Amino acid sequence: MYLRKTFLPRSIQDAAATFFFVFMIPITFWFELWIVIPEIHGSWSFFHTIYFILGLFLLYNISANLLAVILVDTSTKPLMINPPPDAQTKGWIFCATCEAISPPRSWHCPVCDVCILKRDHHCMFSGSCVGHANHRYFIMLLVHLVIATAFSSIYNSYYLWFLHGADFRNLVSLVNMLFPVAVLMVDSSTKQYYLVIYLILVIGSLLVGALLFYHWNLVSNGIVVHEKNKRPQFSYNYGFWENWKVVLGEKYYLAWISPFIESPQSHDGIYWEPVETNKNR
C-alpha cells in the first residue's frame, strides 16, 4: 500500500465539499448522542449506552475509511509496470499526459492529474480518485454512512415531530424547509440549527442510499463507473463473489469491521484478462 504525498483537494469544489463532509461528521455525532438519544431513552440508560457504543463504531469507521480513501495512493505512479507483449490487444493504452503506458481499466484523472489504477470515479467529498487500491474503503464508507444517516433520520424525525412538534410548528414553513441555511441569518435559534441538521441528514440518507445501491450493482457486475458509461470492449465480470473479492479482498466478511483489518485483494489491478480469455483456458 502506498500513501499519497499530496492529499489536499486540488479544486475549490473539492475543498468545499470535503470541508462540509468532514464538518458534518462530528456535528451529527454530537447531535444524536448528546441531544436526541438521551431525551428519547434517558441519559446513560441501557439503550443510550448501546447506541453510544454503536455511534462510536460508526464514527470510527466513517472517519477511518474516509481517511483511507484520501490517503491511499491508487494511481499508477508508484508502481513498476511492465506491459505484456500483446498489451495493445488487451486494452493497454498510452497516456499522452503522463507519457506512460497505462494498464487496462486505468484512466487519467484531469483533477488529480495522474493515471488511476482501475479508475472508478473522482470523489469530490474526499478530494481524491477512487480506484483499485482504495475502492474497498470507499464502499465501506458508503455502507457505514447509510446506516448512520438512516438511523439518525428516523430518530430525528421522532425527536422533532413527536417530542417537540409544538416547538417546531412555527418553523415548518416552505421557506424554512427549502432554505434552512439562509434562514439562519435571520433566525439563529437553537431550533433552527436542529432543523438544518435534520434536513441535511434526511437528504444525505437518500443520496447516500442511492449511491450505495448504484455502486453495489457496479461492483457485483464487475464494472466501474467509467466502463458503464463508455461500454468497454472487454468484460471483467468474474462472478458475484470474485468481483467483490477484487474490491474487498479475501477477507471480505471482515472488511466492514475496520479498514485496518488486512484483506489482500484477489487481483493486483494491473494485469487484467477478459472473461472470454479465462473461459478458453
NUKEZA-139314 format. One line per 5 residues: their letters; for each residue x, y, z of N, C-alpha, C. Coordinates in nm, 2 decimals. Example, Ala and Ser with C-alpha at 12.3 -4.5 7.8 and 13.67 -1.06 7.14 Angstrom:
2
as) 1.32/-0.57/0.78/1.23/-0.45/0.78/1.32/-0.33/0.78  1.28/-0.22/0.71/1.37/-0.11/0.71/1.29/0.00/0.79 $
END
This chain:
281
mylrk) 0.08/-0.12/0.00/0.00/0.00/0.00/0.09/0.12/0.00  0.06/0.22/-0.09/0.13/0.34/-0.10/0.04/0.46/-0.05  0.10/0.56/0.01/0.03/0.68/0.06/0.06/0.79/-0.04  -0.05/0.88/-0.06/-0.03/0.99/-0.14/0.06/1.10/-0.07  0.15/1.16/-0.15/0.23/1.26/-0.10/0.16/1.39/-0.09 $
tflpr) 0.07/1.42/-0.18/-0.01/1.54/-0.18/-0.16/1.49/-0.17  -0.22/1.52/-0.06/-0.36/1.47/-0.04/-0.46/1.58/-0.02  -0.42/1.70/-0.03/-0.51/1.81/-0.02/-0.59/1.83/-0.14  -0.72/1.87/-0.13/-0.81/1.89/-0.25/-0.74/1.98/-0.35  -0.76/1.95/-0.48/-0.69/2.03/-0.58/-0.78/2.13/-0.65 $
siqda) -0.91/2.14/-0.61/-1.00/2.23/-0.67/-1.09/2.29/-0.56  -1.14/2.41/-0.59/-1.23/2.48/-0.49/-1.35/2.39/-0.46  -1.41/2.33/-0.56/-1.53/2.25/-0.54/-1.50/2.13/-0.45  -1.38/2.07/-0.47/-1.34/1.95/-0.39/-1.32/2.00/-0.24  -1.25/2.11/-0.23/-1.22/2.16/-0.09/-1.35/2.20/-0.02 $
aatff) -1.44/2.26/-0.08/-1.57/2.30/-0.02/-1.65/2.17/0.02  -1.66/2.07/-0.07/-1.73/1.95/-0.04/-1.67/1.87/0.07  -1.54/1.86/0.06/-1.47/1.78/0.17/-1.48/1.85/0.30  -1.47/1.98/0.31/-1.48/2.05/0.43/-1.62/2.03/0.49  -1.72/2.04/0.41/-1.86/2.03/0.45/-1.88/1.88/0.51 $
fvfmi) -1.83/1.78/0.44/-1.84/1.65/0.48/-1.78/1.62/0.61  -1.65/1.67/0.62/-1.57/1.65/0.75/-1.64/1.72/0.86  -1.69/1.84/0.84/-1.75/1.92/0.94/-1.88/1.86/0.99  -1.96/1.79/0.91/-2.09/1.73/0.95/-2.07/1.61/1.03  -1.96/1.54/1.02/-1.94/1.41/1.09/-1.95/1.43/1.24 $
pitfw) -1.86/1.52/1.30/-1.87/1.54/1.45/-2.00/1.61/1.49  -2.06/1.70/1.40/-2.18/1.77/1.44/-2.29/1.66/1.45  -2.30/1.57/1.36/-2.40/1.47/1.36/-2.39/1.38/1.49  -2.26/1.34/1.51/-2.23/1.25/1.63/-2.28/1.32/1.76  -2.24/1.45/1.77/-2.28/1.52/1.89/-2.43/1.53/1.90 $
felwi) -2.50/1.57/1.79/-2.65/1.59/1.80/-2.72/1.47/1.83  -2.68/1.35/1.78/-2.75/1.23/1.80/-2.73/1.18/1.94  -2.61/1.17/1.99/-2.57/1.11/2.11/-2.58/1.20/2.23  -2.58/1.33/2.21/-2.59/1.42/2.33/-2.72/1.49/2.34  -2.80/1.50/2.23/-2.92/1.57/2.23/-3.04/1.48/2.21 $
vipei) -3.04/1.40/2.10/-3.16/1.33/2.06/-3.18/1.20/2.14  -3.08/1.11/2.14/-3.09/0.98/2.21/-3.11/0.99/2.36  -3.04/1.08/2.43/-3.07/1.10/2.58/-3.21/1.14/2.61  -3.27/1.22/2.53/-3.40/1.27/2.56/-3.51/1.16/2.53  -3.48/1.07/2.43/-3.57/0.97/2.40/-3.56/0.85/2.50 $
hgsws) -3.44/0.81/2.53/-3.42/0.69/2.61/-3.37/0.72/2.75  -3.34/0.85/2.78/-3.28/0.89/2.91/-3.13/0.88/2.91  -3.07/0.98/2.98/-2.92/0.99/2.98/-2.86/0.86/3.04  -2.77/0.80/2.97/-2.69/0.68/3.01/-2.78/0.57/3.06  -2.90/0.56/3.00/-2.98/0.44/3.02/-2.91/0.32/2.94 $
ffhti) -2.98/0.21/2.95/-2.93/0.09/2.88/-2.92/0.12/2.73  -3.03/0.17/2.67/-3.04/0.19/2.53/-2.94/0.31/2.49  -2.93/0.41/2.57/-2.84/0.52/2.54/-2.70/0.47/2.53  -2.66/0.38/2.63/-2.52/0.32/2.63/-2.50/0.24/2.50  -2.60/0.15/2.47/-2.59/0.07/2.35/-2.57/0.16/2.22 $
yfilg) -2.65/0.26/2.21/-2.65/0.35/2.09/-2.52/0.43/2.09  -2.47/0.46/2.21/-2.34/0.54/2.22/-2.23/0.45/2.16  -2.23/0.32/2.20/-2.12/0.23/2.15/-2.14/0.21/2.00  -2.26/0.20/1.95/-2.29/0.19/1.81/-2.24/0.31/1.74  -2.27/0.43/1.80/-2.23/0.56/1.74/-2.08/0.57/1.73 $
lflly) -2.01/0.53/1.83/-1.86/0.53/1.83/-1.81/0.44/1.72  -1.87/0.32/1.70/-1.83/0.23/1.60/-1.85/0.29/1.46  -1.96/0.35/1.44/-1.99/0.42/1.31/-1.90/0.54/1.29  -1.88/0.62/1.39/-1.79/0.73/1.38/-1.65/0.69/1.34  -1.60/0.58/1.41/-1.47/0.53/1.38/-1.46/0.48/1.24 $
nisan) -1.55/0.41/1.19/-1.55/0.35/1.05/-1.56/0.46/0.95  -1.65/0.55/0.97/-1.67/0.66/0.87/-1.54/0.74/0.86  -1.49/0.78/0.98/-1.37/0.87/0.98/-1.25/0.79/0.92  -1.23/0.67/0.96/-1.11/0.59/0.92/-1.12/0.55/0.77  -1.24/0.51/0.73/-1.25/0.48/0.58/-1.23/0.60/0.50 $
llavi) -1.29/0.72/0.54/-1.27/0.84/0.47/-1.12/0.88/0.46  -1.05/0.87/0.57/-0.91/0.90/0.57/-0.83/0.80/0.48  -0.87/0.68/0.47/-0.81/0.58/0.39/-0.83/0.62/0.24  -0.95/0.66/0.21/-0.98/0.70/0.07/-0.90/0.81/0.03  -0.87/0.91/0.12/-0.80/1.03/0.09/-0.65/0.99/0.08 $
lvdts) -0.60/0.91/0.17/-0.45/0.90/0.19/-0.39/0.79/0.10  -0.47/0.68/0.07/-0.41/0.57/-0.01/-0.40/0.61/-0.15  -0.28/0.59/-0.20/-0.24/0.63/-0.34/-0.29/0.51/-0.43  -0.39/0.54/-0.52/-0.44/0.44/-0.61/-0.40/0.47/-0.75  -0.30/0.56/-0.77/-0.25/0.59/-0.90/-0.15/0.49/-0.95 $
tkplm) -0.11/0.50/-1.08/-0.01/0.41/-1.13/0.13/0.46/-1.11  0.14/0.58/-1.06/0.27/0.65/-1.04/0.37/0.57/-0.96  0.34/0.51/-0.84/0.45/0.45/-0.77/0.47/0.30/-0.81  0.40/0.25/-0.91/0.42/0.11/-0.95/0.52/0.09/-1.06  0.59/-0.02/-1.06/0.67/-0.06/-1.17/0.59/-0.15/-1.26 $
inppp) 0.55/-0.10/-1.37/0.46/-0.17/-1.46/0.53/-0.21/-1.59  0.53/-0.34/-1.62/0.59/-0.39/-1.74/0.47/-0.44/-1.83  0.44/-0.37/-1.94/0.34/-0.41/-2.03/0.37/-0.55/-2.09  0.27/-0.63/-2.11/0.30/-0.76/-2.18/0.32/-0.74/-2.33  0.37/-0.84/-2.40/0.39/-0.82/-2.55/0.27/-0.79/-2.62 $
daqtk) 0.15/-0.85/-2.58/0.03/-0.82/-2.65/-0.05/-0.71/-2.58  0.01/-0.61/-2.53/-0.05/-0.51/-2.45/-0.16/-0.44/-2.52  -0.14/-0.41/-2.65/-0.24/-0.33/-2.73/-0.37/-0.41/-2.74  -0.36/-0.54/-2.76/-0.48/-0.62/-2.78/-0.55/-0.65/-2.65  -0.49/-0.62/-2.54/-0.56/-0.65/-2.41/-0.60/-0.52/-2.34 $
gwifc) -0.61/-0.41/-2.41/-0.67/-0.29/-2.35/-0.57/-0.19/-2.29  -0.44/-0.22/-2.30/-0.34/-0.12/-2.25/-0.34/0.00/-2.34  -0.32/0.12/-2.28/-0.33/0.25/-2.36/-0.21/0.34/-2.32  -0.18/0.42/-2.41/-0.07/0.52/-2.39/-0.13/0.65/-2.34  -0.09/0.70/-2.22/-0.14/0.83/-2.17/-0.04/0.94/-2.21 $
atcea) -0.09/1.03/-2.30/0.00/1.14/-2.35/0.03/1.23/-2.24  -0.05/1.25/-2.14/-0.03/1.35/-2.03/0.08/1.29/-1.94  0.07/1.17/-1.90/0.17/1.10/-1.81/0.29/1.05/-1.89  0.27/1.04/-2.02/0.38/0.99/-2.11/0.42/0.85/-2.06  0.32/0.77/-2.04/0.34/0.63/-1.99/0.23/0.54/-2.04 $
isppr) 0.26/0.41/-2.04/0.15/0.32/-2.08/0.08/0.28/-1.96  -0.05/0.29/-1.97/-0.14/0.25/-1.85/-0.21/0.12/-1.87  -0.23/0.04/-1.76/-0.29/-0.09/-1.77/-0.44/-0.07/-1.81  -0.50/-0.19/-1.85/-0.65/-0.18/-1.88/-0.72/-0.13/-1.76  -0.83/-0.06/-1.78/-0.92/-0.01/-1.68/-0.86/0.11/-1.60 $
swhcp) -0.75/0.16/-1.65/-0.68/0.27/-1.58/-0.70/0.39/-1.68  -0.74/0.51/-1.62/-0.76/0.63/-1.70/-0.70/0.75/-1.62  -0.68/0.85/-1.70/-0.62/0.97/-1.65/-0.73/1.06/-1.59  -0.70/1.11/-1.46/-0.79/1.20/-1.40/-0.75/1.34/-1.42  -0.83/1.43/-1.48/-0.78/1.57/-1.50/-0.77/1.65/-1.37 $
vcdvc) -0.84/1.61/-1.27/-0.83/1.68/-1.14/-0.70/1.64/-1.06  -0.68/1.51/-1.05/-0.57/1.46/-0.98/-0.44/1.47/-1.06  -0.46/1.48/-1.20/-0.35/1.49/-1.29/-0.26/1.37/-1.29  -0.32/1.25/-1.29/-0.24/1.13/-1.29/-0.33/1.02/-1.33  -0.27/0.91/-1.38/-0.35/0.79/-1.42/-0.38/0.71/-1.30 $
ilkrd) -0.51/0.67/-1.29/-0.56/0.60/-1.17/-0.58/0.45/-1.20  -0.53/0.36/-1.12/-0.54/0.22/-1.14/-0.68/0.17/-1.12  -0.74/0.11/-1.22/-0.88/0.07/-1.22/-0.96/0.18/-1.17  -0.96/0.29/-1.24/-1.03/0.42/-1.20/-1.18/0.40/-1.20  -1.24/0.43/-1.09/-1.39/0.42/-1.08/-1.45/0.56/-1.11 $
hhcmf) -1.41/0.66/-1.02/-1.45/0.80/-1.04/-1.37/0.89/-0.95  -1.39/1.02/-0.97/-1.33/1.12/-0.88/-1.43/1.16/-0.78  -1.40/1.14/-0.65/-1.49/1.17/-0.54/-1.46/1.31/-0.49  -1.55/1.40/-0.51/-1.53/1.54/-0.46/-1.54/1.55/-0.31  -1.61/1.46/-0.24/-1.62/1.47/-0.10/-1.49/1.42/-0.02 $
sgscv) -1.40/1.36/-0.10/-1.27/1.32/-0.04/-1.16/1.40/-0.11  -1.19/1.46/-0.22/-1.09/1.53/-0.30/-0.99/1.44/-0.36  -1.03/1.32/-0.39/-0.94/1.22/-0.45/-1.01/1.12/-0.54  -0.94/1.04/-0.61/-1.00/0.95/-0.70/-1.02/0.81/-0.63  -1.12/0.74/-0.67/-1.15/0.61/-0.62/-1.10/0.51/-0.72 $
ghanh) -1.01/0.43/-0.69/-0.95/0.33/-0.78/-0.93/0.20/-0.71  -0.84/0.12/-0.77/-0.82/-0.02/-0.72/-0.78/-0.03/-0.58  -0.69/0.06/-0.54/-0.63/0.05/-0.40/-0.72/0.10/-0.29  -0.81/0.19/-0.32/-0.89/0.25/-0.21/-1.04/0.22/-0.24  -1.07/0.14/-0.33/-1.21/0.11/-0.36/-1.28/0.04/-0.24 $
ryfim) -1.21/-0.04/-0.17/-1.27/-0.11/-0.05/-1.31/-0.01/0.05  -1.23/0.09/0.07/-1.26/0.19/0.18/-1.37/0.28/0.14  -1.39/0.31/0.01/-1.50/0.39/-0.04/-1.63/0.32/-0.02  -1.63/0.19/-0.06/-1.76/0.11/-0.04/-1.80/0.10/0.11  -1.70/0.07/0.19/-1.72/0.06/0.34/-1.77/0.20/0.40 $
llvhl) -1.71/0.30/0.34/-1.75/0.44/0.38/-1.90/0.46/0.35  -1.95/0.42/0.23/-2.09/0.43/0.20/-2.18/0.34/0.29  -2.13/0.22/0.31/-2.21/0.13/0.40/-2.24/0.19/0.53  -2.13/0.24/0.60/-2.15/0.29/0.73/-2.22/0.43/0.73  -2.21/0.50/0.62/-2.28/0.63/0.61/-2.43/0.60/0.60 $
viata) -2.47/0.50/0.52/-2.61/0.46/0.50/-2.67/0.43/0.64  -2.60/0.34/0.71/-2.65/0.30/0.84/-2.67/0.42/0.94  -2.56/0.51/0.94/-2.56/0.62/1.03/-2.67/0.73/0.99  -2.68/0.76/0.87/-2.78/0.86/0.83/-2.92/0.81/0.83  -2.94/0.68/0.80/-3.08/0.63/0.81/-3.12/0.62/0.96 $
fssiy) -3.03/0.57/1.04/-3.06/0.57/1.19/-3.09/0.71/1.24  -3.01/0.80/1.20/-3.02/0.94/1.25/-3.15/1.00/1.20  -3.19/0.98/1.08/-3.31/1.04/1.02/-3.43/0.99/1.09  -3.44/0.86/1.12/-3.55/0.80/1.19/-3.57/0.86/1.33  -3.46/0.86/1.41/-3.46/0.92/1.54/-3.49/1.07/1.54 $
nsyyl) -3.43/1.14/1.45/-3.45/1.28/1.44/-3.60/1.32/1.41  -3.66/1.24/1.32/-3.80/1.26/1.29/-3.89/1.24/1.41  -3.86/1.14/1.49/-3.93/1.12/1.61/-3.91/1.23/1.71  -3.79/1.28/1.72/-3.75/1.38/1.82/-3.82/1.52/1.78  -3.81/1.55/1.65/-3.86/1.68/1.61/-4.02/1.69/1.60 $
wflhg) -4.08/1.58/1.54/-4.22/1.59/1.51/-4.31/1.54/1.62  -4.26/1.44/1.70/-4.34/1.38/1.81/-4.31/1.44/1.95  -4.18/1.45/1.98/-4.15/1.51/2.11/-4.15/1.66/2.12  -4.12/1.72/2.00/-4.11/1.87/2.00/-4.19/1.93/1.89  -4.30/1.86/1.85/-4.39/1.91/1.74/-4.44/2.05/1.76 $
adfrn) -4.48/2.08/1.88/-4.53/2.21/1.91/-4.42/2.32/1.90  -4.30/2.28/1.94/-4.19/2.38/1.94/-4.15/2.41/1.80  -4.16/2.31/1.71/-4.11/2.33/1.57/-4.22/2.37/1.47  -4.34/2.38/1.52/-4.46/2.40/1.43/-4.44/2.54/1.36  -4.39/2.64/1.43/-4.38/2.77/1.36/-4.26/2.78/1.27 $
lvslv) -4.17/2.67/1.28/-4.05/2.67/1.19/-4.08/2.60/1.06  -4.19/2.52/1.06/-4.22/2.44/0.95/-4.29/2.52/0.84  -4.22/2.59/0.77/-4.28/2.67/0.66/-4.21/2.64/0.53  -4.26/2.67/0.42/-4.20/2.64/0.29/-4.06/2.71/0.28  -4.04/2.83/0.33/-3.91/2.90/0.33/-3.81/2.83/0.42 $
nmlfp) -3.85/2.79/0.54/-3.76/2.73/0.63/-3.72/2.59/0.58  -3.81/2.52/0.52/-3.78/2.38/0.47/-3.69/2.39/0.35  -3.71/2.49/0.26/-3.63/2.49/0.14/-3.50/2.57/0.15  -3.50/2.67/0.24/-3.38/2.75/0.26/-3.34/2.75/0.41  -3.31/2.64/0.47/-3.28/2.64/0.62/-3.16/2.72/0.65 $
vavlm) -3.05/2.71/0.57/-2.93/2.77/0.60/-2.94/2.92/0.58  -3.02/2.97/0.48/-3.04/3.11/0.46/-3.12/3.17/0.58  -3.22/3.09/0.63/-3.30/3.14/0.74/-3.22/3.16/0.86  -3.10/3.09/0.88/-3.02/3.11/0.99/-2.97/3.25/1.01  -2.96/3.32/0.90/-2.91/3.46/0.90/-3.01/3.55/0.97 $
vdsst) -3.14/3.51/0.97/-3.24/3.58/1.03/-3.28/3.52/1.17  -3.29/3.39/1.17/-3.33/3.32/1.29/-3.21/3.23/1.33  -3.13/3.26/1.43/-3.02/3.18/1.47/-3.05/3.11/1.60  -3.17/3.07/1.62/-3.21/3.00/1.74/-3.16/2.85/1.73  -3.16/2.79/1.84/-3.12/2.65/1.85/-3.21/2.56/1.77 $
kqyyl) -3.34/2.59/1.77/-3.43/2.51/1.70/-3.41/2.51/1.55  -3.37/2.63/1.50/-3.34/2.64/1.35/-3.22/2.56/1.32  -3.11/2.56/1.41/-3.00/2.48/1.38/-3.03/2.33/1.38  -3.12/2.29/1.47/-3.16/2.15/1.47/-3.23/2.11/1.35  -3.32/2.20/1.30/-3.39/2.18/1.17/-3.29/2.17/1.05 $
viyli) -3.19/2.25/1.05/-3.09/2.24/0.94/-3.02/2.10/0.95  -2.98/2.06/1.07/-2.91/1.93/1.08/-3.00/1.82/1.04  -3.13/1.83/1.08/-3.23/1.73/1.04/-3.25/1.71/0.89  -3.26/1.83/0.82/-3.29/1.83/0.68/-3.16/1.78/0.60  -3.04/1.82/0.65/-2.92/1.77/0.58/-2.91/1.62/0.59 $
lvigs) -2.94/1.56/0.71/-2.93/1.42/0.73/-3.04/1.34/0.65  -3.16/1.39/0.64/-3.26/1.32/0.57/-3.22/1.32/0.42  -3.18/1.44/0.37/-3.14/1.44/0.22/-3.02/1.36/0.20  -2.92/1.36/0.30/-2.80/1.28/0.29/-2.83/1.14/0.29  -2.92/1.09/0.37/-2.95/0.95/0.38/-3.01/0.90/0.24 $
llvga) -3.09/0.98/0.18/-3.15/0.94/0.05/-3.04/0.94/-0.06  -2.95/1.04/-0.06/-2.84/1.04/-0.16/-2.74/0.93/-0.14  -2.70/0.91/-0.02/-2.60/0.81/0.01/-2.66/0.67/-0.01  -2.79/0.65/0.02/-2.85/0.52/-0.01/-2.86/0.49/-0.16  -2.89/0.59/-0.24/-2.89/0.58/-0.38/-2.75/0.55/-0.44 $
llfyh) -2.65/0.62/-0.38/-2.51/0.60/-0.42/-2.46/0.46/-0.39  -2.50/0.41/-0.27/-2.46/0.27/-0.24/-2.52/0.17/-0.33  -2.65/0.19/-0.36/-2.72/0.10/-0.45/-2.66/0.09/-0.59  -2.62/0.21/-0.63/-2.56/0.23/-0.76/-2.42/0.15/-0.77  -2.34/0.18/-0.67/-2.20/0.12/-0.67/-2.21/-0.03/-0.63 $
wnlvs) -2.31/-0.07/-0.56/-2.33/-0.21/-0.53/-2.35/-0.29/-0.65  -2.43/-0.24/-0.74/-2.46/-0.30/-0.87/-2.34/-0.30/-0.96  -2.26/-0.19/-0.96/-2.14/-0.19/-1.04/-2.04/-0.30/-1.00  -2.01/-0.30/-0.87/-1.92/-0.40/-0.82/-1.97/-0.54/-0.84  -2.09/-0.57/-0.82/-2.15/-0.70/-0.83/-2.14/-0.75/-0.98 $
ngivv) -2.14/-0.66/-1.07/-2.13/-0.69/-1.21/-1.99/-0.67/-1.27  -1.89/-0.64/-1.18/-1.75/-0.64/-1.23/-1.72/-0.52/-1.32  -1.78/-0.40/-1.30/-1.76/-0.29/-1.38/-1.74/-0.17/-1.29  -1.67/-0.06/-1.35/-1.66/0.06/-1.28/-1.74/0.17/-1.35  -1.75/0.29/-1.29/-1.83/0.39/-1.35/-1.79/0.43/-1.49 $
heknk) -1.66/0.44/-1.51/-1.61/0.48/-1.64/-1.65/0.37/-1.75  -1.65/0.25/-1.71/-1.68/0.14/-1.81/-1.83/0.14/-1.84  -1.91/0.17/-1.74/-2.06/0.17/-1.75/-2.10/0.27/-1.85  -2.04/0.39/-1.85/-2.07/0.50/-1.93/-2.02/0.48/-2.08  -1.91/0.41/-2.09/-1.84/0.40/-2.22/-1.85/0.27/-2.29 $
rpqfs) -1.92/0.18/-2.23/-1.94/0.04/-2.29/-1.80/-0.02/-2.33  -1.73/-0.07/-2.24/-1.59/-0.12/-2.26/-1.59/-0.24/-2.36  -1.48/-0.25/-2.43/-1.46/-0.36/-2.53/-1.45/-0.49/-2.46  -1.39/-0.49/-2.34/-1.36/-0.62/-2.27/-1.45/-0.63/-2.15  -1.48/-0.75/-2.11/-1.56/-0.78/-1.99/-1.48/-0.84/-1.88 $
ynygf) -1.49/-0.78/-1.76/-1.42/-0.83/-1.64/-1.51/-0.88/-1.53  -1.62/-0.93/-1.57/-1.72/-0.99/-1.48/-1.68/-1.13/-1.44  -1.62/-1.15/-1.33/-1.57/-1.29/-1.29/-1.67/-1.36/-1.20  -1.79/-1.31/-1.19/-1.89/-1.37/-1.10/-1.90/-1.28/-0.97  -2.02/-1.29/-0.91/-2.05/-1.21/-0.80/-1.95/-1.21/-0.69 $
wenwk) -1.91/-1.32/-0.63/-1.82/-1.33/-0.52/-1.68/-1.29/-0.56  -1.63/-1.33/-0.68/-1.50/-1.29/-0.72/-1.49/-1.14/-0.75  -1.60/-1.08/-0.80/-1.60/-0.94/-0.82/-1.58/-0.86/-0.69  -1.65/-0.91/-0.58/-1.64/-0.85/-0.45/-1.50/-0.87/-0.39  -1.44/-0.99/-0.41/-1.31/-1.01/-0.36/-1.21/-0.92/-0.42 $
vvlge) -1.23/-0.88/-0.55/-1.14/-0.79/-0.62/-1.14/-0.66/-0.54  -1.25/-0.62/-0.49/-1.27/-0.49/-0.42/-1.24/-0.50/-0.27  -1.30/-0.59/-0.20/-1.29/-0.60/-0.06/-1.18/-0.69/-0.01  -1.13/-0.78/-0.10/-1.02/-0.87/-0.06/-1.07/-1.01/-0.02  -0.98/-1.09/0.02/-1.02/-1.23/0.05/-1.10/-1.24/0.18 $
kyyla) -1.07/-1.15/0.27/-1.15/-1.14/0.40/-1.26/-1.04/0.39  -1.34/-1.05/0.28/-1.44/-0.95/0.26/-1.55/-0.95/0.37  -1.56/-1.07/0.44/-1.66/-1.08/0.55/-1.62/-1.01/0.68  -1.49/-0.96/0.68/-1.44/-0.88/0.80/-1.41/-0.74/0.76  -1.42/-0.70/0.64/-1.38/-0.57/0.59/-1.47/-0.46/0.65 $
wispf) -1.59/-0.49/0.69/-1.69/-0.40/0.75/-1.65/-0.36/0.89  -1.57/-0.44/0.96/-1.54/-0.41/1.10/-1.44/-0.30/1.11  -1.34/-0.30/1.03/-1.24/-0.19/1.04/-1.15/-0.19/0.91  -1.12/-0.07/0.87/-1.03/-0.06/0.75/-0.89/-0.11/0.77  -0.85/-0.13/0.90/-0.72/-0.17/0.93/-0.70/-0.32/0.93 $
iespq) -0.81/-0.39/0.92/-0.81/-0.54/0.90/-0.75/-0.58/0.77  -0.64/-0.65/0.77/-0.58/-0.69/0.64/-0.67/-0.78/0.56  -0.69/-0.75/0.43/-0.78/-0.83/0.35/-0.72/-0.82/0.20  -0.62/-0.90/0.17/-0.55/-0.90/0.04/-0.65/-0.91/-0.07  -0.64/-0.82/-0.17/-0.73/-0.83/-0.28/-0.69/-0.94/-0.37 $
shdgi) -0.79/-1.00/-0.44/-0.76/-1.12/-0.52/-0.70/-1.08/-0.66  -0.68/-0.95/-0.68/-0.62/-0.91/-0.81/-0.53/-0.79/-0.79  -0.42/-0.78/-0.87/-0.32/-0.68/-0.85/-0.37/-0.54/-0.91  -0.48/-0.55/-0.99/-0.53/-0.43/-1.05/-0.45/-0.39/-1.18  -0.36/-0.47/-1.22/-0.27/-0.43/-1.33/-0.30/-0.52/-1.45 $
ywepv) -0.28/-0.65/-1.44/-0.28/-0.74/-1.55/-0.42/-0.81/-1.55  -0.51/-0.74/-1.62/-0.65/-0.79/-1.63/-0.66/-0.88/-1.75  -0.73/-0.99/-1.74/-0.77/-1.08/-1.85/-0.92/-1.08/-1.87  -0.96/-1.05/-1.99/-1.11/-1.05/-2.02/-1.17/-1.19/-1.98  -1.30/-1.19/-1.95/-1.37/-1.31/-1.92/-1.36/-1.41/-2.03 $
etnkn) -1.36/-1.37/-2.15/-1.35/-1.46/-2.27/-1.22/-1.54/-2.27  -1.11/-1.47/-2.23/-0.98/-1.53/-2.23/-0.98/-1.64/-2.12  -1.04/-1.61/-2.00/-1.04/-1.70/-1.89/-1.12/-1.83/-1.93  -1.22/-1.81/-2.00/-1.31/-1.93/-2.03/-1.24/-2.02/-2.13  -1.15/-1.97/-2.21/-1.08/-2.06/-2.30/-0.97/-2.14/-2.24 $
r) -0.94/-2.11/-2.12/-0.83/-2.19/-2.05/-0.88/-2.32/-2.00 $
END
